[in-house]
Amino acid sequence: MSLVLHDVACRHRHKLVIAGVSATFGPGLSAIAGANGAGKTTLLRAIAGLHPLASGHIEGNENPALLGFLPQRTDIDRRFPLCCRDFAALGTWSRIGAFSAIPVVESDRIAAAFIRMGIADLANRPIARLSSGQFQRLMFARLIVQDTPIMLLDEPFTAVDAETEAVLIDQLLAWRDEGRVVVAVLHDHDMIRTFFPHTLLLGRGPAEFGASASVLAVEHRFPRSAA
Amino acid sequence: MLYNLLIDPFTLGFMRRALAGCLALSLAAPPLGVFLTIRRMSLTADVLQHGILPGVAIGAIFGGLSIWWMGAGGLLAGLLVALLAGAISRATEGREDSGFAGVYLLALAAGVALATRQRGIDLAHLLFGSVLAVDNAALVLMASVASLALIGLALIWRGLVLESLDPLFLRAIGQGRAGVAFHAFFMLLVVLCVVGGFAALGTLMSVGLMMLPAIAARHWSARLSGQVAASVVIALASSTLGLLLSFHANLPAGPAILLVAGGVWLASVAFGPEESVRARIAIRSRD
């Protein structure tokens, strides 16, 4: 299982934001890095099938039921009157659909995900009453419930506390050990160097893909980030 | 004394029919209203209730004062307006209020103009409802609509929750089309309920039984199921007390029921456990 990008280009509001991107995301942890406005989120959404390609093609994302996608937190209305367990249960959709009852094996999976994320005591709490760190753990719990072989994460560590970050990184490493394909949009280069062996770097020049140490080292010598 | 006040009016046949019809709608409409408020579509409901008026009037012109003709006309007009409102929302990317205002003012004017051209229509009854209008046919309409809406909502519940909360998630797992279908079916149920209520409550008040209990319920629970339950209880009580008010004070049924529901809403804003004035003051004094 892997995601292969062939010469991908995408427009955002009619403007070409990424072009000529080729990369292979195999099992394990890969990062997408680059300055603000470089098109990281657009590319991740394109891989998730949520944004049309202007040209090129992507292999491995054909079946949306195999893709877990973590959007940026701002996309969800947190005032929605729903408790955490029901929120995570929506992750079972691809298997049980709109009408069946939730079988025991799925409720066990949900309970296990809450324990894994350290939020077992929050199962009955309304999502409106979570801190941002707790909410991100809940989003991860839903991904665990989805149990997809490919995980696409848009800035998973933004605005979370240090303890939550440790829990989430632990989960990424577990997914890596299970042989899942994990692709994350990230800002923090130190974190990428520590945990993500492969990086796709987007910028004003051609996109670069390769071992994180060398790709990010180049970035260090010729800063691409917009001043 | 109390018996005269509370029970006596319902020994009359027309009051019993009106009560049965309104209680049936009270079970079905407020849950839809809860979803409308969560989805920030309260304005859409407003547009819909004005939108059915010309349809009801045209139905009356073709079929006379038959509830089925007027209901069918209202249903068609409501569905058309629902599609139009959706198109306006998409075209303006959420800045829909001026487009909505245009639609409902136009629909109100057209509806009133059409209705006054048709002899035999009592405009006040059409707009504000009348307990006397709830004959057996109207009662059957209200009860059928309520049953359909309840069953329909139960069927799409999970899909509607997910589509309201996180439409992106549905698209990401390749169920974007299912999401659109849930939304469309939901709007159909809303139109059905608005049409179902017009005989007793009037076209201008029909949405009130859907929206006022729903927005009041927001202050009673932080859970969807809790809000739905609270909205139904509030609607049942408002219908009963409102019909009594209508009887004793000789008011049209629609405004009487909505006055009670509106009173409950104001009390909920002030004293409810969630997001109420009382709750805010409690938080402030704790800090």
HADDOCK unambig.tbl for C-alpha pairs under 7 A between the chains (distance, minus, plus):
assign (segid A and resid 48 and name CA) (segid B and resid 172 and name CA) 6.30 0.50 0.50
assign (segid A and resid 49 and name CA) (segid B and resid 172 and name CA) 6.75 0.50 0.50
assign (segid A and resid 50 and name CA) (segid B and resid 172 and name CA) 6.42 0.50 0.50
assign (segid A and resid 64 and name CA) (segid B and resid 172 and name CA) 6.45 0.50 0.50
assign (segid A and resid 64 and name CA) (segid B and resid 173 and name CA) 4.83 0.50 0.50
assign (segid A and resid 64 and name CA) (segid B and resid 174 and name CA) 5.13 0.50 0.50
assign (segid A and resid 65 and name CA) (segid B and resid 173 and name CA) 5.16 0.50 0.50
assign (segid A and resid 65 and name CA) (segid B and resid 174 and name CA) 6.77 0.50 0.50
assign (segid A and resid 67 and name CA) (segid B and resid 173 and name CA) 6.91 0.50 0.50
assign (segid A and resid 69 and name CA) (segid B and resid 172 and name CA) 6.74 0.50 0.50
assign (segid A and resid 76 and name CA) (segid B and resid 165 and name CA) 6.72 0.50 0.50
assign (segid A and resid 76 and name CA) (segid B and resid 166 and name CA) 6.11 0.50 0.50
assign (segid A and resid 77 and name CA) (segid B and resid 165 and name CA) 6.67 0.50 0.50
assign (segid A and resid 80 and name CA) (segid B and resid 38 and name CA) 6.67 0.50 0.50
assign (segid A and resid 80 and name CA) (segid B and resid 165 and name CA) 6.67 0.50 0.50
assign (segid A and resid 81 and name CA) (segid B and resid 222 and name CA) 5.21 0.50 0.50
assign (segid A and resid 81 and name CA) (segid B and resid 223 and name CA) 4.59 0.50 0.50
assign (segid A and resid 81 and name CA) (segid B and resid 224 and name CA) 4.99 0.50 0.50
assign (segid A and resid 82 and name CA) (segid B and resid 223 and name CA) 5.44 0.50 0.50
assign (segid A and resid 82 and name CA) (segid B and resid 224 and name CA) 5.96 0.50 0.50
assign (segid A and resid 83 and name CA) (segid B and resid 223 and name CA) 6.85 0.50 0.50
assign (segid A and resid 98 and name CA) (segid B and resid 158 and name CA) 5.93 0.50 0.50
assign (segid A and resid 98 and name CA) (segid B and resid 159 and name CA) 5.66 0.50 0.50
assign (segid A and resid 126 and name CA) (segid B and resid 222 and name CA) 6.52 0.50 0.50
assign (segid A and resid 126 and name CA) (segid B and resid 223 and name CA) 6.82 0.50 0.50
